[in-house]
Amino acid sequence: MLDKQLLNQVVQSGFDNLIFLMRVEGHNLFYYEMVNDLAKEKTGITDKDIGKELQEVLSEEHYYKMYPEYVKAVEMNEKVVYEDYFHSTSYNELISETTLMPLVNEDGQCTHILASVRDITDYRHAELAKEQSKRHIQLSEQRYKSLFADNSDAIVSIDLQGTMLEMNQAFEQLTGYHRGELLGKPSTIITDEEQRKYGFAAFERVLEKQAQSFELNTNFNGYQLDLDIKMTPIIVEEEVVGVYVILKDITEQRHAERTLMKNQERFQLIAESSHDLITLVDDYGIIQYASPSYRTILGYSEDQFIGESLLHKLHEEDGSRILNAFDHAKRTAQPIAMDFRQQHINGEWLWFELQAKPIFDEYGHFYQMVVVTRNISERKAYEDELKSFAYHDPLTNLPNRRKFKQKILDYLNEDRRGEQFAVLMFDIDDFKPINDTHGHDFGDEVIKEFGRRIESNLRDGDLVARMGGDEFIALLTGLHSEDDVIQVVRRIQVTLEEDWYIDHKIINLTTSIGIVFPNHDQITDEDLIKMADNALYGAKALGKDTYQLMTVD
């Protein structure tokens, strides 16, 4: 016989694990004999459960998950390890690793099973976060390559002492140096006295978080070049840790400007061969010249712009900014750099980057504005994609938790004139077995379809977001009573009851729903989410395919 006092010491000294000593009767009955204090605390099992059979204590779902593992340990008479999950007394669902150790008597018969349950929730979450981080890093590296390494402009990064740390191929081509000759060297080795004079003053201002932009006519790689130089601080955790220097070779553009008044034909040859839009605007804001590239970039003949206002085909929201910038340039002789939208012949709005330089005659009177614009629609689309990525779930393309919280904050700050709202938390009943049976790719398709079905039953002004896993949350606005909420819930339930066709398979799913219906505004976004989560667990406790509504007075 086993020494019960010794066993009790083993059970109670289970370190940070939940320990259960189960008595085996026959081959398929297991009775609670001892449970350590930690297991009682985490699972809610009490001394009243000691002596009860496994099925009497556990939920049906949990029992049918655990029971085969216990039978396996008895039949094989060896240690069995498996992963499971359980609901703690704090209403959290925890991931666990369970080790079943059969204890045998002198006749070799298994009389007890010592079950040790280790909480691995943080470990599994860390693994998931690591994988997500890896994907983000890969995406960031691709974006970095696109924006830095493959940029047609010369880019070099330098540290706070002016040492060159990294550069792209365009920088090597511009300066005539190989990266091996420059990395780790001070930037002063490739600059002359004039460059150092301008660069040092700008560098000092950049270290104070003030981005700098200036032009410089200098010698590089044996050539006299006009450079548009931008210096931008690299800021990490509110501290400047380095500087990006971007050098754009604008020699041809500036050469065109300087020779325009003396040789209009020469300028025109340059303009006609350009892939950018080149435009000359007079003192009254009327277009005097438009390059042939208008036809290839905007679809219009250049003649359709000559004689028109500089605002021709521009987006109405950008017009006043451009007029103000042109007036400022004429007064100060400063160049212009700005973004704006212009309409293509097919009706599409394209984004352009504008560089404009005022030209004055020999008496200092404004003569005309030379405008060079470049299509940056792809760059703008990429920037919009980055913003969308920060606020949307990549699997379902629905808003994520961050976007949902922002929506609630905005809504709470609105003047709603007495209308009410509700927050609903959903999850899929018995989703884990679906993943286990059909695989995670199949499970992902179920999650996407679940989100679509919820979204299809919401109204204008409502929002559904994915919180993570199979958990979704919705904000219903413009409500007048609890009945309005219940109508939406019932529509969703009816939609979910329809057959699910996933990967040539038919499945049936239901959802549990937690509802919070506040009757006042003195509540935070975090409180709403937490209460909806508690209501969801309350609904799950009532059974599947149901909901629980919590009214907050």
C-alpha positions in Angstrom: 0.0 0.0 0.0 1.1 3.6 -0.6 2.1 5.7 2.4 -0.7 8.3 2.4 1.2 10.7 4.6 4.1 10.6 2.1 1.8 11.0 -0.8 0.1 13.9 0.8 3.5 15.6 1.2 4.3 15.0 -2.5 0.9 16.4 -3.6 1.1 19.5 -1.4 4.8 20.2 -2.3 4.1 20.3 -6.1 6.1 23.5 -6.4 4.2 25.8 -8.9 2.2 22.9 -10.4 -1.4 21.9 -9.8 -1.2 18.3 -8.3 -4.0 15.7 -8.3 -3.7 12.2 -6.9 -6.3 10.0 -8.5 -7.2 6.5 -7.3 -7.7 3.9 -10.1 -10.5 1.4 -9.8 -10.8 -1.2 -12.6 -9.4 0.2 -15.8 -11.6 3.1 -16.4 -12.7 4.8 -13.1 -10.7 7.5 -11.5 -11.4 9.0 -8.1 -10.0 12.2 -6.5 -7.9 11.2 -3.5 -5.7 14.2 -2.9 -5.5 17.7 -4.4 -2.9 20.3 -3.5 -3.9 23.8 -2.3 -2.8 25.5 -5.6 -5.1 23.2 -7.6 -8.0 24.0 -5.3 -7.2 27.7 -5.6 -7.0 27.7 -9.4 -9.8 25.3 -10.4 -12.3 25.7 -7.6 -12.1 22.0 -6.5 -12.8 21.7 -2.8 -12.5 19.1 -0.1 -16.1 18.1 -0.8 -14.9 16.8 -4.2 -12.4 14.4 -2.7 -13.6 10.8 -3.2 -15.7 11.8 -6.2 -15.2 10.2 -9.6 -13.6 12.3 -12.4 -16.8 12.7 -14.4 -18.7 14.0 -11.4 -16.3 17.0 -11.0 -15.4 18.0 -14.5 -17.5 19.6 -17.2 -18.5 17.2 -20.0 -16.2 18.8 -22.5 -13.2 18.7 -20.2 -13.9 15.2 -19.0 -14.0 13.7 -22.6 -10.7 15.5 -23.3 -8.9 14.2 -20.2 -10.4 10.7 -19.8 -8.7 9.0 -22.8 -5.3 10.3 -21.5 -5.9 8.7 -18.1 -6.9 5.4 -19.6 -3.8 5.5 -21.8 -1.5 6.0 -18.8 -3.1 3.0 -17.0 -3.0 0.7 -20.1 0.6 1.6 -21.1 1.7 1.8 -17.5 4.0 4.7 -18.4 4.1 8.5 -18.2 1.7 10.4 -20.5 2.1 14.1 -21.3 -0.5 16.2 -23.2 -1.6 19.8 -23.5 -5.0 20.9 -22.4 -6.8 24.0 -21.2 -8.9 24.9 -18.2 -11.0 27.8 -16.8 -9.4 29.2 -13.7 -11.4 30.7 -10.9 -10.5 34.1 -12.3 -12.6 33.3 -15.4 -9.5 33.1 -17.5 -8.9 30.2 -19.9 -5.4 28.9 -19.3 -3.3 26.6 -21.4 -1.7 23.8 -19.5 0.7 20.9 -19.9 -0.4 17.8 -17.9 1.9 14.9 -16.9 0.2 11.7 -15.8 2.5 9.4 -13.8 1.0 5.9 -13.0 1.9 4.6 -9.5 2.0 0.8 -9.3 1.9 -1.6 -6.3 4.3 -4.5 -5.6 2.1 -6.7 -8.0 2.7 -4.3 -10.9 -0.9 -3.1 -10.8 -1.6 0.7 -11.3 -3.4 1.8 -8.2 -3.0 5.6 -8.5 -2.2 8.3 -11.1 -0.3 11.4 -10.0 -1.3 14.2 -12.3 0.9 17.3 -12.5 -0.6 20.3 -14.3 1.7 23.1 -15.4 0.4 26.5 -16.6 2.1 27.2 -19.9 -0.2 30.0 -21.0 2.5 32.7 -21.0 4.9 30.4 -22.8 2.4 29.7 -25.6 1.5 33.4 -25.8 5.2 34.2 -26.0 5.7 31.7 -28.8 2.8 33.3 -30.7 4.2 36.8 -30.0 7.6 35.6 -31.2 6.1 34.3 -34.5 4.1 37.5 -35.0 7.2 39.6 -34.2 9.2 37.5 -36.7 6.6 38.2 -39.4 6.6 41.9 -38.6 10.4 42.0 -38.8 10.3 40.3 -42.2 7.7 42.8 -43.4 9.8 45.6 -42.0 12.9 44.4 -43.7 11.1 44.3 -47.0 9.8 47.8 -46.5 13.2 48.9 -45.4 14.7 47.5 -48.6 12.0 49.2 -50.7 12.4 52.6 -49.0 16.1 52.6 -48.3 18.2 50.1 -50.2 16.2 50.4 -53.5 15.5 54.1 -53.3 16.7 56.0 -56.4 17.9 58.9 -54.2 21.2 58.7 -52.4 20.7 57.9 -48.6 23.3 57.6 -45.8 22.7 57.2 -42.1 25.2 58.7 -39.6 25.4 58.5 -35.9 25.6 61.4 -33.4 29.3 61.9 -34.1 28.9 62.1 -37.8 30.2 58.5 -38.5 28.7 56.8 -41.6 26.8 53.7 -40.6 24.9 52.6 -43.7 24.3 53.7 -47.2 22.4 52.6 -50.3 23.7 51.9 -53.8 22.6 55.2 -55.1 24.8 56.9 -52.6 27.8 55.0 -53.8 27.0 55.9 -57.4 26.6 59.6 -56.5 29.8 59.9 -54.5 32.0 57.5 -56.5 33.0 55.6 -53.3 32.5 52.0 -52.4 30.7 51.3 -49.1 33.8 49.5 -47.8 35.7 52.7 -48.0 33.1 54.7 -46.1 31.4 52.6 -43.4 32.7 53.5 -40.0 34.4 56.6 -41.3 33.5 60.3 -40.5 31.3 61.9 -43.2 33.8 64.8 -43.5 36.1 62.6 -45.6 33.9 63.0 -48.6 32.9 66.6 -48.1 34.7 69.8 -49.0 34.8 73.0 -47.0 31.6 74.4 -48.4 29.7 71.2 -47.8 31.0 71.0 -44.2 29.9 74.6 -43.5 26.3 74.0 -44.6 26.2 70.4 -43.3 27.5 71.1 -39.8 25.0 73.9 -39.1 22.1 71.7 -40.4 23.3 68.7 -38.4 23.2 70.6 -35.2 19.6 71.6 -35.8 18.6 68.1 -36.7 20.0 66.8 -33.4 17.4 69.2 -31.8 14.7 67.2 -33.8 14.4 69.8 -36.5 14.4 68.3 -40.0 16.5 70.3 -42.4 16.2 70.8 -46.2 18.6 72.8 -48.3 20.2 72.9 -51.7 23.9 72.9 -52.5 26.0 73.2 -55.6 29.1 71.2 -55.0 31.6 68.7 -56.5 31.0 65.0 -56.2 32.7 62.2 -58.0 34.5 64.7 -60.3 31.2 66.4 -61.3 29.7 69.7 -60.3 26.2 68.9 -59.0 23.2 70.6 -57.7 21.9 68.6 -54.8 18.7 68.8 -52.8 19.7 67.7 -49.3 17.3 66.6 -46.6 18.5 65.7 -43.1 16.0 63.9 -40.9 16.5 62.8 -37.2 16.3 59.1 -36.4 14.2 59.1 -33.2 13.9 56.1 -30.9 11.9 56.4 -27.7 11.8 60.2 -28.0 15.6 60.4 -28.3 17.6 61.3 -31.4 20.0 58.4 -32.1 21.2 59.3 -35.6 20.4 61.1 -38.8 19.3 60.2 -42.3 20.8 62.3 -45.0 19.0 62.1 -48.4 20.7 63.6 -51.4 18.7 64.1 -54.6 20.6 65.0 -57.7 18.6 68.0 -59.2 21.4 69.2 -61.4 19.4 68.9 -64.6 16.3 70.5 -63.0 18.3 73.5 -61.7 20.2 73.7 -65.0 16.9 74.0 -66.8 15.8 76.8 -64.5 19.1 78.8 -64.9 19.0 78.6 -68.6 15.3 79.0 -69.2 15.3 82.8 -69.7 18.3 82.7 -72.1 17.4 79.6 -74.0 13.7 78.5 -74.0 14.3 75.9 -76.7 17.0 74.2 -74.7 14.7 74.1 -71.7 11.9 72.7 -73.8 14.1 69.8 -75.0 14.9 68.8 -71.5 11.3 69.2 -70.4 10.0 67.1 -73.3 12.3 64.2 -72.4 11.3 64.2 -68.7 9.1 61.6 -67.2 7.9 64.2 -64.6 5.4 67.0 -65.2 7.1 70.3 -66.0 5.0 73.4 -65.9 5.7 77.1 -66.2 3.3 79.4 -64.4 3.1 83.2 -64.8 2.6 86.0 -62.2 -1.2 85.5 -62.6 -1.2 81.8 -61.9 -1.8 80.9 -65.5 0.0 77.9 -67.1 2.2 79.1 -69.9 3.9 75.8 -70.7 3.1 72.1 -70.0 5.4 69.3 -70.9 4.4 66.4 -73.2 4.5 64.1 -70.2 1.1 65.4 -69.2 -0.3 63.1 -71.9 1.4 59.9 -70.5 0.9 60.7 -66.8 -2.5 62.4 -66.7 -4.0 61.3 -70.1 -4.6 64.9 -71.2 -2.9 66.7 -74.0 -0.6 69.4 -72.7 -2.6 71.9 -74.8 -5.6 71.3 -72.5 -3.6 72.8 -69.7 -1.9 75.8 -71.4 -3.9 79.0 -70.6 -5.6 77.4 -67.6 -5.2 78.2 -64.0 -2.5 76.3 -62.1 -5.4 74.8 -60.1 -6.8 73.1 -63.2 -7.8 69.5 -62.4 -6.5 69.9 -58.8 -8.4 68.6 -55.9 -10.4 71.4 -54.2 -9.0 70.6 -50.8 -5.4 71.3 -52.1 -6.0 74.5 -54.0 -5.8 77.0 -51.2 -2.5 75.4 -49.9 -0.9 75.7 -53.3 -2.0 79.3 -53.9 -0.6 80.3 -50.5 2.6 78.5 -51.1 3.1 80.2 -54.5 2.4 83.6 -53.1 5.0 82.9 -50.3 7.6 81.8 -52.8 7.1 84.9 -54.9 7.6 87.1 -51.9 10.6 85.3 -50.4 12.2 83.7 -53.4 12.1 80.4 -51.5 11.4 77.1 -53.4 8.3 75.1 -52.7 7.9 71.4 -51.8 4.5 69.9 -51.1 2.1 67.1 -52.0 -1.2 67.5 -53.8 -3.8 65.6 -55.8 -4.6 65.9 -59.5 -7.3 64.2 -61.5 -6.4 61.7 -64.3 -8.5 61.7 -67.4 -10.2 58.5 -66.2 -11.5 60.3 -63.1 -9.0 58.8 -60.7 -7.2 61.1 -58.2 -3.4 60.7 -58.3 -0.9 62.0 -55.7 2.0 64.2 -56.8 5.1 65.6 -55.2 5.6 69.2 -56.2 8.9 71.0 -56.4 8.6 74.7 -57.6 11.2 77.4 -58.0 10.4 81.1 -58.5 12.4 82.8 -61.3 13.2 86.5 -61.3 14.4 88.8 -64.0 17.6 90.8 -63.9 15.7 93.6 -62.0 14.5 91.2 -59.3 10.9 91.1 -60.6 9.1 87.8 -60.5 9.1 86.3 -64.0 7.6 82.8 -63.7 7.4 79.7 -61.6 9.1 76.5 -62.7 7.1 73.6 -61.4 8.3 69.9 -61.5 5.8 67.3 -60.2 6.3 63.6 -59.8 3.7 60.9 -59.4 3.9 59.5 -55.9 0.6 57.6 -55.9 2.2 54.3 -55.1 4.1 55.7 -52.2 0.9 57.3 -50.8 -0.9 54.0 -51.2 1.9 52.3 -49.3 1.7 54.8 -46.5 -2.1 54.3 -46.3 -1.4 50.5 -46.2 0.9 51.0 -43.2 -1.9 53.0 -41.4 -4.4 50.3 -42.2 -2.0 47.6 -40.9 -1.9 49.4 -37.5 -5.6 49.4 -37.1 -6.8 46.2 -38.9 -6.6 42.5 -38.2 -4.5 40.9 -41.0 -6.6 37.6 -41.1 -10.1 39.0 -41.3 -9.3 42.6 -42.5 -11.7 43.8 -39.8 -10.7 46.5 -37.3 -8.5 45.2 -34.5 -8.6 45.9 -30.7 -6.7 49.2 -31.1 -9.2 50.5 -33.7 -12.1 49.3 -31.6 -10.9 51.1 -28.5 -10.4 54.3 -30.5 -14.0 54.0 -31.9 -15.4 53.6 -28.3 -13.4 56.6 -27.1 -14.6 58.8 -30.0 -18.1 57.6 -29.4 -18.1 58.4 -25.7 -16.9 61.9 -26.4 -19.7 62.6 -28.9 -22.9 64.4 -28.2 -25.4 61.6 -28.8 -28.5 63.4 -27.7 -29.7 60.7 -25.3 -29.3 57.7 -27.6 -27.8 54.5 -26.0 -25.3 52.0 -27.1 -24.2 48.4 -26.3 -21.0 46.4 -26.5 -21.2 42.7 -27.5 -18.4 40.1 -27.0 -18.6 36.9 -29.2 -16.6 33.7 -29.4 -17.2 30.5 -31.3 -18.6 27.6 -29.3 -16.3 24.5 -29.3 -13.8 26.2 -31.7 -10.7 24.4 -30.3 -11.9 20.9 -31.5 -12.3 22.4 -35.0 -8.7 23.5 -35.1 -7.6 20.2 -33.7 -9.6 18.1 -36.2 -9.2 20.1 -39.4 -6.0 22.1 -38.8 -5.3 25.8 -38.3 -5.7 26.8 -41.9 -9.3 25.5 -41.8 -9.7 27.3 -38.4 -8.6 30.5 -40.0 -11.2 30.2 -42.7 -13.9 29.6 -40.0 -12.7 32.8 -38.1 -12.9 34.9 -41.3 -16.4 33.6 -42.1 -17.5 34.1 -38.5 -16.4 37.8 -38.7 -18.2 38.3 -42.1 -21.5 36.9 -40.7 -21.4 39.1 -37.7 -20.5 42.2 -39.8 -23.3 41.4 -42.3 -26.0 41.8 -39.6 -24.8 45.1 -38.2 -26.2 48.5 -39.2 -24.6 51.7 -40.4 -22.6 53.2 -37.6 -22.0 49.9 -35.8 -18.5 48.3 -35.7 -17.2 44.8 -35.2 -13.5 44.0 -34.5 -11.5 40.9 -33.9 -9.9 40.8 -30.4 -7.8 37.7 -31.1 -8.3 34.0 -31.6 -12.0 33.3 -32.1 -13.0 36.3 -30.0 -14.8 39.3 -31.6 -16.3 42.5 -30.2 -19.0 44.8 -31.5 -20.2 48.3 -30.8 -23.9 49.0 -31.5 -25.0 52.6 -31.6 -28.2 54.6 -32.0 -30.1 52.3 -29.6 -33.3 53.2 -27.7 -33.8 50.0 -25.6 -32.5 46.6 -24.8 -34.9 45.2 -27.4 -32.9 46.9 -30.2 -29.8 44.9 -29.0 -31.7 41.6 -28.8 -33.0 42.0 -32.4 -29.4 42.3 -33.7 -28.3 39.3 -31.6 -31.1 37.2 -32.9 -30.3 38.1 -36.5 -26.7 37.1 -35.9 -27.8 33.8 -34.3 -30.0 33.0 -37.3 -27.2 33.7 -39.7 -24.8 31.5 -37.8 -27.3 28.6 -37.8 -27.0 28.4 -41.6 -24.6 25.7 -42.9 -21.0 26.6 -43.1 -19.2 25.5 -46.3 -15.5 25.6 -45.5 -12.9 23.8 -47.7 -15.6 21.5 -49.2 -16.8 20.6 -45.8 -20.1 21.4 -44.1 -20.0 22.3 -40.4 -22.4 23.9 -38.0 -21.4 26.5 -35.4 -23.0 28.6 -32.7 -21.7 31.5 -30.6 -21.9 32.6 -27.0 -22.4 36.4 -26.6 -21.8 38.7 -23.7 -23.7 42.0 -23.8 -23.1 45.2 -21.9 -25.9 47.9 -22.0 -24.8 51.0 -20.2 -27.3 53.5 -19.0 -24.7 56.3 -18.4 -21.6 57.7 -19.9 -19.4 57.5 -16.8 -17.6 54.4 -18.0 -14.2 53.8 -19.6 -13.4 51.8 -22.7 -11.5 49.2 -20.7 -14.4 48.8 -18.3 -16.7 48.2 -21.2 -14.5 45.5 -22.7 -13.9 43.8 -19.3 -17.6 43.7 -18.5 -18.5 42.4 -22.0 -15.8 39.7 -21.4 -17.4 38.8 -18.0 -20.8 38.7 -19.6 -19.5 36.3 -22.3 -18.1 33.9 -19.7 -21.5 34.2 -17.9 -23.2 33.2 -21.2 -20.9 30.3 -21.7 -21.7 29.1 -18.1 -25.4 29.1 -19.1 -24.6 26.8 -22.0 -23.8 27.2 -25.7 -25.6 29.2 -28.3 -26.9 31.8 -25.9 -26.2 35.2 -24.5 -26.1 37.1 -21.2 -27.0 40.8 -21.0 -25.5 43.0 -18.3 -27.2 46.4 -17.7 -24.9 49.0 -16.2 -26.7 51.6 -14.1 
